Amino acid sequence: MDKPIVYTEHALVAMAERGLDSQWVERTVRNPQWTELDPNDPVVVRRFRAVPERGNRYLRVACVETVENIRIVSAFLDRRARPR
């Protein structure tokens, strides 16, 4: 069973301001093309995936996964992202 996904207030505001669909965010979190640790906070993992609905630009989702859930911290289309 998939862990529940919860959104911080910051993530919800960022998604609304950037026109990001929650389906894209959840698809990225559950099935990323690649991941990397956040260099400023080792608890935060960045998950990346191309979004066909946005010209295959890469969506970066910063999240914290615990035993209970996956908390979305932020999300944005990352112009500099390149698959690892």
SVG drawing of the C-alpha trace seen along z (x, -y; Angstrom):
<svg xmlns="http://www.w3.org/2000/svg" viewBox="-4 -32 29 34">
<polyline fill="none" stroke="black" stroke-width="0.4" points="0.0,0.0 1.2,-3.5 2.0,-5.8 -0.3,-8.9 1.0,-12.1 0.6,-15.3 1.3,-18.8 2.8,-21.6 1.2,-25.0 4.3,-26.2 4.0,-23.4 0.3,-24.1 1.0,-27.9 4.0,-27.1 2.0,-24.7 -0.9,-27.1 1.4,-30.0 3.3,-27.8 0.3,-26.1 1.4,-22.6 -1.1,-19.8 -1.1,-17.6 -1.2,-14.6 2.1,-15.6 3.6,-16.0 2.3,-12.6 3.5,-10.9 6.9,-12.4 7.0,-11.4 5.8,-7.8 7.8,-7.1 10.7,-9.5 13.2,-9.2 16.0,-10.0 16.5,-11.3 19.1,-13.3 19.6,-14.4 19.1,-18.1 22.6,-19.5 21.3,-21.8 19.1,-19.3 19.9,-15.6 16.3,-14.7 14.9,-16.2 15.0,-14.2 14.6,-15.8 12.6,-13.6 12.6,-14.5 10.4,-13.5 9.7,-14.9 6.1,-16.3 4.8,-15.7 1.9,-18.1 4.6,-20.9 6.8,-20.1 8.8,-17.4 10.3,-20.0 11.6,-18.4 9.5,-18.7 11.5,-18.8 9.6,-17.8 11.3,-18.2 9.9,-15.8 10.4,-14.1 9.5,-10.5 8.7,-9.0 7.2,-5.7 3.8,-7.3 3.7,-9.4 5.5,-11.4 5.4,-15.2 5.7,-17.5 7.8,-20.5 8.0,-22.3 7.7,-21.7 8.8,-23.6 9.8,-23.1 13.6,-23.0 15.2,-24.5 18.7,-23.2 17.7,-19.6 19.3,-16.9 18.8,-13.2 21.6,-11.5"/>
</svg>
